[in-house]
Amino acid sequence: MDKIIQEIIILAGELWEEGLFILPFFLFGVAIDSVIRTFKLHVKLRQIIDKIGYFAIPGAVIIGVISPLCACGILPVAISLLINGVPFAPVMALLISSPLMSPSGYTLTAWELGSNWANAKVIASIFMGLFAGYATMYFQDKYFSFKQLFVGEPPLHDVHDHDCDPKIKCTCQDKLSNRLAKEGENRFIIFAAKFWEGSITIGKFTLIGLIVEIIGIRYLPSEMIEKVINSQSIWTIPVVVFFSIPLYVNQITSAAVLYGFVAKEIQIPWGIGMAFLIGGPVTALPVIAVFMSMFRRRVLYLYLGISVIGSIIVGYTAYFLGG
């Protein structure tokens, strides 16, 4: 029992030290996200997706990369856009790109893995969004018209409506920051509330990532990890992509998991690292569950197909370009 308590104390101390190191980058990322939310910049950008014609897909990708919304957060928005007549192709571009990058995701990735990794992840996120949008556009008219997307009758209500389906109903109106905005509070107070809410949400996933990192550093055998990571097999990258699908990781925790390897002075090949950074966040299990309950199977297969194929392309591109 004493040994267990001693181990817990050691792990808690290491977690505290890592948390202090990452704190400035965490706060900076949350602050940027809070500014975007306070001034509703991502909402204003979403409102013009259906008005920019041919540029709707690139526009959706830019919005997705800037947006602070994760896979679970962007899904109700995407369904709302579909209900309001936005074509499926730009919506799919938004669905794929948003979980992969955000201001907080960039700052934390840059701190943990370095700016080169963060910049490469931005490029990969843009590629994934464009790939998703134009691949969907190719099949859209024949297989993915609005009536072919949903199981049963399409949803009739916006995600903010009182009687919207609970699986996709947006709860943003219940948040303190939005209640304060309705009451006419000034921007600083709203920003403070957004910052608090963002700190809790992003902090939760950062904490999970740090715990995984610390446990991995202390208990996983370096030899086993090095053998997998340094594998020269051509199948390693797709294996990493498929392995990441059942893992519940997002853009914050995926970077932290890789940081655990970096902390153990294990060199991460670009191909394997990028495959995991992209493949994990875009296939979050809660999102897949909603897809299975609301959308026809063809929509789920398209989403998974784009996610897996795109992640493998990113992995091999990074492998050949970065080694």
C-alpha positions as CSV (number, residue, x, y, z in Angstrom):
1,M,0.0,0.0,0.0
2,D,2.9,2.4,0.9
3,K,4.4,1.8,-2.6
4,I,1.2,2.6,-4.3
5,I,0.9,5.9,-2.3
6,Q,4.5,6.7,-3.1
7,E,3.9,6.1,-6.8
8,I,0.8,8.3,-6.8
9,I,2.8,11.1,-5.1
10,I,5.6,10.8,-7.7
11,L,3.1,10.9,-10.6
12,A,1.3,13.9,-9.0
13,G,4.6,15.7,-8.7
14,E,5.5,15.0,-12.3
15,L,2.1,16.1,-13.4
16,W,2.4,19.4,-11.5
17,E,5.8,20.1,-13.1
18,E,4.6,19.3,-16.6
19,G,1.5,21.5,-16.0
20,L,3.5,24.5,-15.0
21,F,5.7,24.1,-18.1
22,I,2.7,24.0,-20.4
23,L,0.7,26.6,-18.6
24,P,1.8,29.7,-20.6
25,F,1.0,28.1,-24.0
26,F,-2.2,26.7,-22.7
27,L,-3.4,30.1,-21.5
28,F,-2.3,31.8,-24.7
29,G,-4.3,29.3,-26.8
30,V,-7.4,29.6,-24.6
31,A,-7.2,33.4,-24.8
32,I,-7.2,33.3,-28.7
33,D,-10.1,30.9,-28.6
34,S,-12.0,33.2,-26.2
35,V,-11.4,36.2,-28.4
36,I,-12.9,34.3,-31.4
37,R,-15.9,33.2,-29.4
38,T,-16.4,36.6,-27.7
39,F,-16.6,38.4,-31.1
40,K,-18.4,35.4,-32.7
41,L,-15.9,35.4,-35.5
42,H,-16.4,31.8,-36.4
43,V,-20.2,32.2,-36.4
44,K,-19.9,35.2,-38.8
45,L,-17.7,33.2,-41.1
46,R,-20.1,30.2,-41.1
47,Q,-22.9,32.5,-42.1
48,I,-21.2,33.3,-45.5
49,I,-20.4,29.7,-46.5
50,D,-23.5,29.3,-48.6
51,K,-23.0,32.7,-50.2
52,I,-19.5,32.3,-51.7
53,G,-20.3,29.7,-54.4
54,Y,-17.3,28.0,-55.8
55,F,-15.2,29.1,-52.9
56,A,-17.5,27.5,-50.3
57,I,-15.2,24.5,-49.8
58,P,-11.9,26.5,-49.2
59,G,-14.0,28.9,-47.1
60,A,-15.3,26.1,-45.0
61,V,-11.7,24.7,-44.5
62,I,-10.4,28.1,-43.4
63,I,-13.3,28.4,-40.9
64,G,-12.7,24.8,-39.7
65,V,-9.0,25.5,-39.0
66,I,-9.8,28.8,-37.2
67,S,-12.7,27.4,-35.3
68,P,-12.2,26.4,-31.7
69,L,-14.8,23.6,-32.0
70,C,-13.8,19.9,-31.7
71,A,-15.4,17.0,-33.5
72,C,-18.3,16.8,-31.1
73,G,-18.8,20.6,-31.1
74,I,-18.8,21.0,-34.9
75,L,-21.3,18.2,-35.6
76,P,-24.4,20.1,-34.4
77,V,-23.2,23.1,-36.4
78,A,-22.8,21.0,-39.5
79,I,-26.3,19.5,-39.2
80,S,-27.7,23.0,-38.7
81,L,-26.0,24.1,-41.9
82,L,-27.4,21.2,-43.8
83,I,-30.9,21.9,-42.6
84,N,-30.5,25.5,-43.7
85,G,-29.6,24.5,-47.3
86,V,-25.8,24.5,-47.3
87,P,-24.5,21.8,-49.7
88,F,-23.0,18.7,-48.2
89,A,-19.5,19.2,-49.7
90,P,-18.5,22.3,-47.8
91,V,-20.2,20.9,-44.7
92,M,-18.1,17.8,-44.9
93,A,-15.0,20.0,-45.4
94,L,-15.9,21.8,-42.2
95,L,-16.6,18.5,-40.3
96,I,-13.2,17.1,-41.2
97,S,-11.0,20.2,-40.8
98,S,-12.4,21.6,-37.5
99,P,-11.4,18.8,-35.2
100,L,-7.8,18.8,-36.5
101,M,-6.8,22.4,-35.7
102,S,-7.6,25.4,-33.6
103,P,-5.6,28.3,-32.0
104,S,-5.2,26.4,-28.7
105,G,-4.4,23.2,-30.6
106,Y,-1.7,25.0,-32.5
107,T,0.0,26.6,-29.5
108,L,0.0,23.4,-27.5
109,T,1.3,21.3,-30.4
110,A,4.0,23.9,-31.0
111,W,5.1,23.8,-27.3
112,E,5.0,20.0,-27.0
113,L,6.4,19.0,-30.4
114,G,7.8,22.2,-31.9
115,S,6.6,24.8,-34.4
116,N,7.6,22.5,-37.4
117,W,5.1,19.9,-36.2
118,A,2.4,22.5,-35.6
119,N,2.9,24.1,-39.0
120,A,2.8,20.7,-40.7
121,K,-0.4,19.9,-38.9
122,V,-2.0,23.2,-40.2
123,I,-1.0,22.2,-43.7
124,A,-2.3,18.7,-43.2
125,S,-5.6,20.0,-41.7
126,I,-6.1,22.2,-44.8
127,F,-5.4,19.3,-47.1
128,M,-7.8,17.1,-45.2
129,G,-10.6,19.7,-45.4
130,L,-10.1,20.2,-49.2
131,F,-9.8,16.5,-49.8
132,A,-13.1,15.9,-47.9
133,G,-14.9,18.7,-49.6
134,Y,-14.0,17.9,-53.2
135,A,-14.3,14.1,-52.7
136,T,-17.8,14.7,-51.4
137,M,-18.6,17.1,-54.3
138,Y,-17.7,14.3,-56.7
139,F,-20.3,12.0,-55.3
140,Q,-22.8,14.5,-54.0
141,D,-25.3,14.8,-56.8
142,K,-25.7,11.1,-57.3
143,Y,-25.4,9.6,-53.7
144,F,-25.6,12.5,-51.2
145,S,-28.5,14.8,-51.9
146,F,-30.2,16.1,-48.8
147,K,-32.9,13.5,-48.9
148,Q,-30.2,10.7,-49.1
149,L,-28.3,11.8,-45.9
150,F,-30.5,11.1,-42.9
151,V,-32.2,8.0,-41.5
152,G,-35.9,8.5,-41.8
153,E,-37.1,12.1,-42.2
154,P,-34.5,14.8,-42.1
155,P,-34.5,16.9,-38.9
156,L,-37.0,19.7,-39.1
157,H,-35.5,21.9,-36.3
158,D,-32.4,23.9,-36.0
159,V,-29.9,22.8,-33.3
160,H,-30.9,25.8,-31.2
161,D,-34.6,25.1,-31.2
162,H,-36.3,23.9,-28.0
163,D,-37.6,20.7,-29.5
164,C,-34.5,19.7,-31.5
165,D,-33.3,16.1,-31.3
166,P,-31.3,15.8,-28.0
167,K,-28.5,14.0,-29.9
168,I,-27.6,17.2,-31.7
169,K,-29.2,19.9,-29.6
170,C,-26.8,22.7,-29.0
171,T,-26.5,23.7,-25.3
172,C,-24.6,26.9,-25.9
173,Q,-27.6,29.0,-24.7
174,D,-27.1,27.4,-21.2
175,K,-23.5,28.6,-20.9
176,L,-22.7,31.4,-18.6
177,S,-21.0,33.5,-21.2
178,N,-24.0,33.4,-23.6
179,R,-26.4,34.3,-20.7
180,L,-24.2,37.3,-19.9
181,A,-24.2,38.3,-23.5
182,K,-28.0,38.2,-23.6
183,E,-28.1,40.4,-20.5
184,G,-26.0,43.0,-22.3
185,E,-22.8,42.6,-20.3
186,N,-19.7,44.3,-21.7
187,R,-17.1,42.4,-23.9
188,F,-14.6,42.1,-21.1
189,I,-17.0,40.2,-18.8
190,I,-18.1,38.0,-21.7
191,F,-14.4,37.3,-22.6
192,A,-13.7,36.4,-19.0
193,A,-16.6,33.9,-19.0
194,K,-15.5,32.5,-22.3
195,F,-12.0,32.2,-21.0
196,W,-13.2,30.3,-17.9
197,E,-15.3,27.9,-20.0
198,G,-12.5,27.4,-22.5
199,S,-10.0,26.7,-19.7
200,I,-12.3,24.0,-18.3
201,T,-13.0,22.3,-21.7
202,I,-9.5,22.5,-23.1
203,G,-7.9,21.9,-19.7
204,K,-9.8,18.6,-19.3
205,F,-8.2,17.2,-22.5
206,T,-4.8,18.7,-21.7
207,L,-4.9,17.0,-18.4
208,I,-5.8,13.7,-19.9
209,G,-3.0,14.1,-22.4
210,L,-0.5,14.9,-19.7
211,I,-1.6,11.9,-17.6
212,V,-1.1,9.6,-20.5
213,E,2.3,11.1,-21.2
214,I,3.5,10.8,-17.6
215,I,2.3,7.2,-17.3
216,G,3.8,6.3,-20.6
217,I,7.2,7.8,-19.7
218,R,7.2,6.0,-16.3
219,Y,5.8,2.6,-17.2
220,L,6.0,1.8,-20.9
221,P,9.2,0.0,-22.0
222,S,11.2,2.2,-24.3
223,E,12.4,-0.8,-26.3
224,M,8.9,-1.8,-27.3
225,I,7.9,1.8,-28.3
226,E,11.1,2.3,-30.2
227,K,10.6,-0.9,-32.1
228,V,7.1,0.1,-33.2
229,I,8.0,3.7,-34.0
230,N,11.2,2.9,-35.8
231,S,9.7,0.2,-37.9
232,Q,10.6,0.5,-41.6
233,S,7.7,-1.6,-42.7
234,I,5.5,0.0,-45.4
235,W,2.5,-1.0,-43.4
236,T,3.3,0.9,-40.2
237,I,1.6,4.1,-41.2
238,P,-1.8,2.6,-42.1
239,V,-1.6,0.4,-38.9
240,V,-1.1,3.6,-36.9
241,V,-4.1,5.2,-38.6
242,F,-6.4,2.2,-38.0
243,F,-5.1,1.9,-34.4
244,S,-6.0,5.6,-33.8
245,I,-9.7,5.1,-34.8
246,P,-10.9,3.5,-31.6
247,L,-8.9,5.8,-29.4
248,Y,-10.8,8.8,-27.9
249,V,-8.2,11.4,-28.6
250,N,-8.6,14.9,-29.9
251,Q,-6.1,17.5,-31.2
252,I,-4.9,18.3,-27.7
253,T,-4.5,14.8,-26.3
254,S,-2.9,13.4,-29.5
255,A,-0.1,15.9,-29.4
256,A,0.4,15.2,-25.7
257,V,0.7,11.5,-26.3
258,L,3.4,12.1,-28.9
259,Y,5.1,14.5,-26.4
260,G,5.4,11.6,-24.0
261,F,7.7,9.9,-26.6
262,V,9.6,13.1,-27.1
263,A,10.1,13.4,-23.4
264,K,11.6,9.9,-23.4
265,E,14.0,11.1,-26.1
266,I,12.4,8.8,-28.7
267,Q,12.7,10.2,-32.2
268,I,9.3,10.2,-33.8
269,P,9.3,9.8,-37.6
270,W,7.3,12.4,-39.4
271,G,5.1,9.9,-41.2
272,I,4.0,8.0,-38.1
273,G,3.6,11.2,-36.0
274,M,1.5,13.0,-38.6
275,A,-0.7,9.9,-39.2
276,F,-1.5,9.8,-35.5
277,L,-2.0,13.5,-35.2
278,I,-4.5,13.5,-38.0
279,G,-6.1,10.1,-37.8
280,G,-7.0,10.2,-34.1
281,P,-8.9,13.4,-33.7
282,V,-11.0,13.1,-36.9
283,T,-12.5,9.8,-35.9
284,A,-13.8,10.5,-32.4
285,L,-16.1,7.7,-31.2
286,P,-18.9,10.0,-30.0
287,V,-19.1,11.6,-33.5
288,I,-19.2,8.1,-35.1
289,A,-22.0,7.2,-32.7
290,V,-24.1,10.2,-33.8
291,F,-23.4,9.4,-37.4
292,M,-24.7,5.8,-36.9
293,S,-27.9,7.0,-35.3
294,M,-28.8,10.0,-37.5
295,F,-27.2,9.4,-40.9
296,R,-27.5,6.7,-43.5
297,R,-24.6,4.2,-43.6
298,R,-23.3,5.7,-46.8
299,V,-22.6,9.0,-45.0
300,L,-20.7,7.2,-42.2
301,Y,-18.7,5.2,-44.8
302,L,-17.9,8.4,-46.7
303,Y,-16.7,10.1,-43.5
304,L,-14.6,7.2,-42.4
305,G,-13.2,6.6,-45.9
306,I,-12.2,10.2,-46.2
307,S,-10.7,10.2,-42.7
308,V,-8.7,7.0,-43.2
309,I,-7.5,7.6,-46.8
310,G,-6.7,11.2,-46.1
311,S,-4.7,10.3,-42.9
312,I,-2.7,7.7,-44.8
313,I,-1.9,10.1,-47.6
314,V,-0.8,12.7,-45.0
315,G,1.3,10.0,-43.3
316,Y,3.1,8.8,-46.4
317,T,3.6,12.4,-47.7
318,A,5.2,13.3,-44.4
319,Y,7.3,10.2,-44.5
320,F,8.7,10.9,-48.0
321,L,9.2,14.6,-47.4
322,G,10.4,14.6,-43.8
323,G,11.7,11.1,-43.2
